[in-house]
Amino acid sequence: RMKSAIRISRIIILILIFVLWEFAAQKDWIDPFIMSQPSRILETLITMGKDGSLFIHTGVTVYETMVGFIIGTILGTLIAIALWWSDFLASVLDPYLVVLNALPKTALGPIILVWIGGTTKSIIVMALLFSIIVTIINVFTSFRNCDEDKIKLLKTFGANKRQILRKVVLPSGITTIISTLKINVGLSLVGVIVGEFLVSKAGLGYLIIYGGQVFKMDLVMTSVLILAIVAAVLYLSVLWIEKKVLKMM
């Protein structure tokens, strides 16, 4: 009952937001040219669906996000394993990870553009930068906080470092890795949008920038709405993966 009540309340709130938005635009409480309105967004969606641009731009953004997300998660986890394996390496790289985590990634956009060029690769690298540092820090912290008693028990039975990693450290870090996935999917999407703002000629980020430049606010708000739906779908996909993995454990 509680879950049903929560879902229904969320739907009602969402409907009320759109109804109030449409009503305010029709009554000129807000400027529909600047703020747009749901009816105009729906018309834009239908138009984009008919000419196919809706699926092209959404597909480009989703593809770039998934590539950056997957690479960032895998590479970040491997680096975290390397840091756990070598205390010397972890001590050396620790301050650099802190600085890179605090550094605004958007500041690196022009540099990446010059180094790699205005291609899809530069956008994927932006998504990678947004997610990889968070993955390294979170997963490495989880590995380091692994139950020491279990590790000592395995050492007592003569287990080597690889066996400790496989039998204790990695299983104990599964929950953290999945939680990191939830963060990374959003960060990767942010990185892709930032990259598309700078260099792309396709994607939702490109539509937002283009719509703002030519004052097509209907296109901007439509792109933002699609972006919100994409973010929700990606997040729900990670939740589905989490449920499947936790059932297997």
C-alpha positions, 0 to 999 in steps of 0.5 A, a space after each residue: 500500500 505504501 509503495 502504491 501510494 508513493 507511486 500515485 503521489 509522484 504521478 499526481 505531482 508530475 501531472 499537477 506540474 504540467 497542468 499548472 505550467 500550461 495554465 500559467 502560460 495560457 493566462 500569461 502569468 509566464 511568458 510562453 516564448 521564454 518558458 514554453 508550455 507543455 502543449 508546445 513541447 508536445 507539438 515539438 515532440 511530434 514534429 521531431 518524431 515524424 522527421 526522425 530527429 528525435 530518435 537520432 539525437 537521443 540515440 547519439 546521447 545515449 550511445 555516448 553516455 553508455 560508452 563513457 559509463 561502461 569504460 569509466 566504471 571498468 577502468 575505475 574499478 581496475 585502478 582501484 584494485 591496483 591501488 588496493 594491491 600496492 600500498 605504495 602506489 595508493 600512497 603516491 596517487 592519493 593526493 592526485 586523486 583528491 585534486 582531480 576529484 575537486 577539479 571542475 571537469 568542465 575546465 578540461 573541456 577546451 583542453 580535450 577538444 584541442 588534444 582529441 579534436 571535435 569528434 565523438 571521442 572527445 565527448 566520450 572522454 568527457 563522460 569518462 572524466 566525470 565518472 572515473 575518479 568517483 569510481 576509483 575513490 569509492 571502490 578503493 575506499 570499499 576495498 580498504 574497509 574490507 573486514 580485516 578478520 576475514 583477510 587474516 583468516 584467509 592468510 592463516 590458511 595460506 591464501 595469497 593476495 590474489 585469492 584474498 582479492 577474489 574471495 573476500 575483497 571483491 565480494 565485499 565491494 559489490 554493494 559499493 560498486 553497484 552504488 557507484 554505478 548509480 552515481 556514474 550513470 548520472 555523471 556520465 550523462 552530465 559529461 556527455 552533455 558538457 561535451 555536446 555543448 562544446 563540440 557536437 553536431 548531434 545529441 540532446 546537448 547540441 539541441 539545447 545549445 542550438 535552440 538557445 542560440 536561435 531562441 527556439 525555447 520549445 526545442 530547448 525545453 523539449 530536449 531538457 524533458 527528453 534528457 530527464 526521461 533518458 536519465 530516469 531510464 538509465 537510473 532505473 536500468 541500474 536499479 534493475 541490475 542491482 536487484 539481479 546481482 543482489 539476488 545472485 549473492 
